Amino acid sequence: MKRRIQAILLLVLILTGCAPEIETPALEDMGLVGIIGFDYLDGKQMKVTVSVPLPELKTTKKTQFFTTVSRLPSESLISLSTKSDRTMQFSQLRVVLINEELARKSGIHKIVRDLSRNPIVGDNVYIAVVKGTAEEIITSEYKSMPEINTYLNNLLRPRRETSFGPFTTMHDFMYTSTNQVCDPSLPYLEKTDGELQLTKVASFKGDKLIGFLSEREGILVQAILGRNNLPKMPFEVEEESNKKATVVVDFVRARSEVESFGDLSKPTIRIKISTEGPILGYTGSRDLENPREINEVRRQIEQELIKEIHALLQKFQKKGIDPAALEESLRTRYRGKWKREMGLSALKKATFQVSVDIDFTGYGTMK
């Protein structure tokens, strides 16, 4: 028995010595995926495209691109690794792009859930819907643009100028898509004139794309949600002799209050928005230092915002969605177990009371 054990140990040592040594790859030998894109093929498979930045010392080429077909992101990593001379990893993943057709037909929950389960994927990965194919967006060359991984990561980060969009990370989408009082939204990217541009907001019901909000509608949603800093907005106001003038307002501060009254069979939702900021530009002939004149301009802008918000809320009722989380005001007044269907049903029957209060804090260029 003792001799048999010794023979087995000797055999193991011999085989171990013959096996090739596999070393942990150095950082420059890793393929750190920065962007991953998904395009619709059929109900089961997707086309996956990745962008991998290269170390500058190793080659003059800045980025490598690889494509494959798979059912899950984790499965695609296996196939992609066989095409690259480096070990593929998601540890530096920063952007996920979803083809519009895929978001409409298949939904994106499966993609986001699979990536979220990977412990090496960080919590600051931004996600967006793209017009056309994600492969084209990732692999195209753009004028006056830095390396694509850096550019897209910066483009989708929160900035006031583009805050009509929701700046959604994967974890944000997972939270909102399973929330019982609201629906998720994502930024929408288009390639126009050789450049990428955030043009509108992709609106979801559950995990499927059902429509879009314009840039202006996106600002109104952010105002209802209580975003403090809103992008600048232009308005048209009536002048004397039926002339029109343009006023550009910089909303540096904004506050929102949403309350509901009545029961779920016929609720009333009251939305009160208060803003303040300077007038940056004005093309009319009114004397804005005159209290009567400035109050008339304020009244017209407030009425215009109220009109636009009512139209937006009716759009939500028609589509059966709630990107502005209005259902939260209904849920807080309800006793018992809450179900999402209850909130959407009540929202469709709700009436709205909207008030807007604007405080102009200064004046910029008048003409």
C-alpha positions as CSV (number, residue, x, y, z in Angstrom):
1,M,0.0,0.0,0.0
2,K,2.8,2.4,0.9
3,R,4.6,1.6,-2.3
4,R,1.4,2.3,-4.3
5,I,1.0,5.7,-2.7
6,Q,4.6,6.6,-3.5
7,A,4.2,5.5,-7.1
8,I,1.1,7.7,-7.5
9,L,2.9,10.7,-6.0
10,L,5.8,10.2,-8.3
11,L,3.5,10.0,-11.3
12,V,1.8,13.3,-10.3
13,L,5.2,15.0,-10.0
14,I,6.2,13.8,-13.4
15,L,3.0,14.9,-15.1
16,T,3.1,18.3,-13.4
17,G,6.6,18.9,-14.6
18,C,5.5,18.2,-18.2
19,A,2.4,20.5,-18.1
20,P,2.9,24.0,-19.7
21,E,3.0,26.8,-17.2
22,I,0.1,29.3,-17.5
23,E,0.9,32.7,-16.0
24,T,-1.5,35.4,-14.9
25,P,-1.4,37.9,-17.8
26,A,0.2,41.3,-17.3
27,L,-2.0,44.4,-17.5
28,E,-0.8,45.2,-21.0
29,D,-1.7,41.7,-22.2
30,M,-5.3,42.0,-21.0
31,G,-8.2,43.1,-23.4
32,L,-10.1,45.5,-21.1
33,V,-13.4,46.0,-22.8
34,G,-14.5,49.6,-22.6
35,I,-17.7,49.6,-24.7
36,I,-20.1,46.7,-25.5
37,G,-23.0,47.0,-28.0
38,F,-25.9,44.7,-28.7
39,D,-27.8,44.4,-32.0
40,Y,-31.0,42.5,-32.8
41,L,-30.7,39.3,-34.9
42,D,-33.6,37.2,-33.8
43,G,-35.6,36.4,-30.6
44,K,-32.7,34.3,-29.3
45,Q,-29.4,35.6,-30.5
46,M,-27.8,39.0,-30.6
47,K,-24.8,40.5,-32.4
48,V,-22.2,41.7,-29.9
49,T,-19.6,44.3,-30.6
50,V,-16.9,45.4,-28.2
51,S,-14.3,48.1,-28.2
52,V,-10.9,47.5,-26.6
53,P,-8.5,50.4,-26.0
54,L,-4.8,49.5,-26.7
55,P,-1.8,50.5,-24.7
56,E,-0.1,53.4,-26.6
57,L,3.4,52.0,-26.1
58,K,2.4,48.7,-27.8
59,T,1.0,50.0,-31.0
60,T,0.0,53.2,-32.8
61,K,-3.5,51.9,-33.2
62,K,-5.7,53.2,-30.4
63,T,-8.6,50.7,-30.4
64,Q,-9.4,47.1,-31.4
65,F,-13.0,46.0,-32.4
66,F,-14.4,42.5,-32.2
67,T,-17.8,41.1,-33.0
68,T,-19.6,37.8,-32.3
69,V,-23.0,36.3,-32.0
70,S,-24.3,35.0,-28.7
71,R,-27.3,34.8,-26.4
72,L,-25.8,36.4,-23.3
73,P,-23.0,38.9,-22.7
74,S,-21.2,36.3,-20.5
75,E,-21.3,33.8,-23.4
76,S,-20.0,36.4,-25.9
77,L,-16.9,36.9,-23.7
78,I,-15.9,33.3,-24.3
79,S,-16.1,33.6,-28.1
80,L,-14.5,37.1,-28.2
81,S,-11.5,35.8,-26.2
82,T,-10.7,33.3,-28.9
83,K,-10.5,36.1,-31.5
84,S,-8.1,38.3,-29.6
85,D,-4.4,37.9,-28.7
86,R,-5.2,39.2,-25.2
87,T,-7.4,38.0,-22.4
88,M,-10.8,39.7,-22.5
89,Q,-12.2,41.2,-19.3
90,F,-15.1,43.4,-18.3
91,S,-13.3,45.1,-15.4
92,Q,-13.0,48.4,-17.3
93,L,-16.5,48.3,-18.9
94,R,-18.0,51.8,-18.9
95,V,-20.7,52.0,-21.6
96,V,-23.4,49.6,-22.8
97,L,-25.2,50.4,-26.1
98,I,-28.5,48.8,-27.1
99,N,-29.8,48.8,-30.6
100,E,-33.3,50.3,-30.9
101,E,-34.8,47.3,-32.6
102,L,-33.5,45.0,-29.8
103,A,-34.9,47.2,-27.1
104,R,-38.3,47.2,-28.8
105,K,-38.6,43.5,-29.7
106,S,-36.7,41.6,-27.0
107,G,-36.2,44.0,-24.1
108,I,-33.0,44.6,-22.4
109,H,-33.5,43.0,-18.9
110,K,-31.7,39.9,-19.9
111,I,-28.6,41.8,-21.0
112,V,-28.5,44.1,-18.0
113,R,-29.1,41.3,-15.5
114,D,-26.4,39.1,-17.0
115,L,-23.8,41.9,-16.8
116,S,-24.9,42.9,-13.3
117,R,-24.3,39.4,-12.1
118,N,-20.6,39.6,-13.1
119,P,-18.7,40.7,-10.0
120,I,-16.0,42.3,-12.1
121,V,-18.3,44.8,-13.7
122,G,-18.4,48.1,-11.9
123,D,-21.4,50.1,-10.7
124,N,-20.7,53.1,-12.9
125,V,-21.5,51.6,-16.3
126,Y,-23.8,53.9,-18.4
127,I,-26.4,52.5,-20.7
128,A,-28.0,54.1,-23.8
129,V,-30.2,53.2,-26.7
130,V,-28.9,53.9,-30.2
131,K,-30.5,54.6,-33.6
132,G,-29.2,52.2,-36.2
133,T,-26.8,49.5,-35.1
134,A,-24.5,49.5,-32.1
135,E,-21.8,48.1,-34.2
136,E,-21.8,51.1,-36.5
137,I,-21.8,53.5,-33.6
138,I,-18.8,51.8,-32.0
139,T,-16.7,51.1,-35.0
140,S,-17.2,54.3,-37.0
141,E,-14.7,57.1,-37.2
142,Y,-15.8,60.5,-36.1
143,K,-14.5,64.0,-36.9
144,S,-12.7,65.9,-34.2
145,M,-13.2,63.2,-31.6
146,P,-10.9,61.5,-29.2
147,E,-10.7,57.7,-28.7
148,I,-14.2,56.2,-28.8
149,N,-14.1,54.7,-25.3
150,T,-13.2,58.0,-23.7
151,Y,-15.6,60.0,-25.8
152,L,-18.7,57.9,-25.1
153,N,-18.0,57.6,-21.4
154,N,-17.8,61.4,-21.1
155,L,-20.8,62.0,-23.4
156,L,-23.1,59.9,-21.2
157,R,-21.9,61.3,-17.9
158,P,-24.1,63.8,-16.0
159,R,-23.9,67.4,-17.3
160,R,-26.4,70.2,-16.9
161,E,-26.6,70.9,-20.6
162,T,-27.8,67.4,-21.4
163,S,-29.8,66.8,-18.2
164,F,-33.0,66.4,-20.2
165,G,-31.8,62.8,-20.2
166,P,-31.7,60.5,-17.2
167,F,-27.9,59.5,-17.1
168,T,-28.8,55.9,-16.4
169,T,-26.4,53.3,-15.1
170,M,-27.1,49.6,-15.4
171,H,-27.9,49.4,-11.7
172,D,-30.3,52.4,-12.0
173,F,-32.1,50.7,-14.8
174,M,-32.4,47.4,-12.8
175,Y,-33.9,49.4,-9.9
176,T,-36.3,51.5,-12.0
177,S,-37.5,48.7,-14.2
178,T,-38.5,46.6,-11.2
179,N,-39.9,49.6,-9.2
180,Q,-43.6,49.6,-8.5
181,V,-44.2,53.3,-8.9
182,C,-42.3,54.4,-12.1
183,D,-40.9,53.4,-15.5
184,P,-37.3,53.7,-16.7
185,S,-35.9,56.0,-19.3
186,L,-32.6,55.9,-21.2
187,P,-30.6,58.4,-23.3
188,Y,-31.0,58.1,-27.0
189,L,-27.9,58.4,-29.3
190,E,-27.9,59.2,-33.0
191,K,-25.2,59.6,-35.5
192,T,-25.7,62.8,-37.4
193,D,-23.3,64.5,-39.8
194,G,-20.5,62.3,-38.8
195,E,-20.9,63.0,-35.0
196,L,-22.8,61.4,-32.1
197,Q,-25.5,63.4,-30.5
198,L,-27.9,62.9,-27.5
199,T,-31.2,63.8,-29.3
200,K,-34.1,62.5,-27.1
201,V,-35.1,60.2,-24.3
202,A,-36.0,56.6,-24.8
203,S,-39.1,55.7,-22.8
204,F,-39.6,52.1,-21.5
205,K,-42.4,50.1,-20.1
206,G,-40.8,47.4,-18.0
207,D,-37.7,46.5,-20.0
208,K,-39.1,47.2,-23.5
209,L,-38.8,50.4,-25.5
210,I,-42.2,51.9,-26.3
211,G,-41.6,55.4,-27.5
212,F,-39.6,58.6,-27.1
213,L,-39.7,61.9,-25.3
214,S,-38.4,65.1,-26.9
215,E,-35.6,67.1,-25.4
216,R,-38.1,69.6,-24.1
217,E,-40.4,66.9,-22.7
218,G,-37.3,65.3,-21.0
219,I,-36.7,68.6,-19.2
220,L,-40.3,68.8,-17.9
221,V,-40.0,65.2,-16.6
222,Q,-36.8,66.2,-14.7
223,A,-38.6,69.2,-13.3
224,I,-41.5,67.1,-12.0
225,L,-38.9,64.6,-10.5
226,G,-37.4,67.6,-8.6
227,R,-34.0,68.0,-10.4
228,N,-32.5,71.1,-8.9
229,N,-30.6,72.4,-12.0
230,L,-32.4,72.3,-15.3
231,P,-31.1,73.1,-18.8
232,K,-31.8,76.5,-20.3
233,M,-35.1,76.8,-22.1
234,P,-36.3,79.2,-24.9
235,F,-39.9,80.5,-24.9
236,E,-42.0,82.5,-27.3
237,V,-44.1,85.4,-25.8
238,E,-46.6,87.7,-27.3
239,E,-45.6,91.3,-27.9
240,E,-47.7,94.2,-29.0
241,S,-49.3,94.1,-32.5
242,N,-49.4,90.3,-32.4
243,K,-45.6,90.1,-32.7
244,K,-43.7,87.3,-31.0
245,A,-40.4,87.5,-29.1
246,T,-38.0,84.9,-27.9
247,V,-37.0,84.6,-24.2
248,V,-34.2,82.3,-23.0
249,V,-34.4,81.4,-19.3
250,D,-31.7,79.8,-17.3
251,F,-33.3,77.7,-14.5
252,V,-30.5,77.6,-12.0
253,R,-32.8,76.3,-9.2
254,A,-35.9,74.3,-9.3
255,R,-38.2,72.6,-6.8
256,S,-41.1,70.2,-7.1
257,E,-44.0,69.1,-4.9
258,V,-46.3,66.2,-6.0
259,E,-49.4,65.4,-3.9
260,S,-52.5,63.3,-4.6
261,F,-56.0,63.5,-3.2
262,G,-59.0,61.3,-3.3
263,D,-59.2,57.5,-3.7
264,L,-57.7,55.4,-6.5
265,S,-61.0,55.3,-8.4
266,K,-60.7,59.0,-9.4
267,P,-57.6,60.6,-7.9
268,T,-56.4,64.2,-8.3
269,I,-52.7,64.8,-8.5
270,R,-51.4,68.3,-7.8
271,I,-48.0,69.2,-9.2
272,K,-46.3,72.5,-8.0
273,I,-43.1,73.5,-9.6
274,S,-41.1,76.5,-8.4
275,T,-38.0,77.8,-10.4
276,E,-35.7,80.8,-10.3
277,G,-33.0,82.1,-12.5
278,P,-32.0,84.9,-14.9
279,I,-33.3,85.8,-18.3
280,L,-30.2,85.2,-20.6
281,G,-31.7,86.6,-23.8
282,Y,-34.7,88.5,-25.1
283,T,-35.5,89.7,-28.6
284,G,-38.6,91.8,-27.9
285,S,-39.2,95.4,-27.2
286,R,-40.6,95.3,-23.6
287,D,-38.8,97.2,-20.9
288,L,-38.0,94.3,-18.5
289,E,-37.0,96.7,-15.8
290,N,-40.7,97.7,-15.6
291,P,-42.5,95.5,-13.1
292,R,-45.7,95.4,-15.2
293,E,-43.8,94.3,-18.3
294,I,-41.7,91.7,-16.6
295,N,-44.8,90.3,-14.9
296,E,-46.5,89.9,-18.2
297,V,-43.5,88.0,-19.6
298,R,-43.5,85.8,-16.5
299,R,-47.2,85.1,-16.7
300,Q,-46.9,84.0,-20.3
301,I,-44.0,81.6,-19.6
302,E,-45.7,80.1,-16.6
303,Q,-48.9,79.5,-18.7
304,E,-46.8,77.9,-21.5
305,L,-45.1,75.5,-19.0
306,I,-48.5,74.6,-17.5
307,K,-49.9,73.8,-20.9
308,E,-46.9,71.7,-21.9
309,I,-46.9,69.7,-18.7
310,H,-50.6,68.9,-19.1
311,A,-49.9,67.7,-22.6
312,L,-47.1,65.5,-21.4
313,L,-49.2,64.0,-18.6
314,Q,-52.0,63.2,-21.1
315,K,-49.3,61.4,-23.2
316,F,-48.3,59.3,-20.2
317,Q,-51.9,58.4,-19.5
318,K,-52.4,57.4,-23.1
319,K,-49.3,55.2,-23.2
320,G,-49.8,53.8,-19.7
321,I,-46.3,54.8,-18.5
322,D,-45.0,56.9,-15.6
323,P,-41.4,58.1,-16.1
324,A,-42.1,61.0,-13.6
325,A,-42.9,58.6,-10.7
326,L,-46.3,60.2,-10.1
327,E,-47.6,56.9,-8.7
328,E,-45.4,57.4,-5.6
329,S,-47.9,60.1,-4.4
330,L,-50.7,57.6,-4.9
331,R,-48.9,54.8,-3.1
332,T,-48.1,56.9,0.0
333,R,-51.8,57.5,0.6
334,Y,-52.8,53.8,0.1
335,R,-53.1,51.3,2.9
336,G,-52.5,47.7,2.0
337,K,-50.4,45.7,-0.4
338,W,-49.5,47.8,-3.4
339,K,-49.4,46.5,-7.0
340,R,-48.1,48.3,-10.0
341,E,-51.3,47.7,-11.9
342,M,-53.2,49.6,-9.3
343,G,-51.0,52.7,-9.8
344,L,-51.2,52.6,-13.6
345,S,-55.0,52.2,-13.5
346,A,-55.4,55.1,-11.1
347,L,-53.0,57.3,-13.2
348,K,-55.1,56.8,-16.3
349,K,-58.2,58.1,-14.4
350,A,-56.4,60.9,-12.6
351,T,-57.0,64.6,-13.1
352,F,-54.1,67.0,-12.7
353,Q,-53.7,70.4,-11.0
354,V,-50.4,72.0,-12.3
355,S,-49.0,75.3,-11.0
356,V,-45.7,76.9,-12.0
357,D,-44.0,79.8,-10.2
358,I,-41.0,81.5,-11.8
359,D,-38.8,84.0,-10.0
360,F,-36.5,86.0,-12.4
361,T,-33.3,86.9,-10.6
362,G,-31.6,89.0,-13.2
363,Y,-31.4,89.9,-16.9
364,G,-28.8,89.1,-19.5
365,T,-28.7,90.4,-23.1
366,M,-31.9,92.0,-23.9
367,K,-31.6,92.2,-27.7
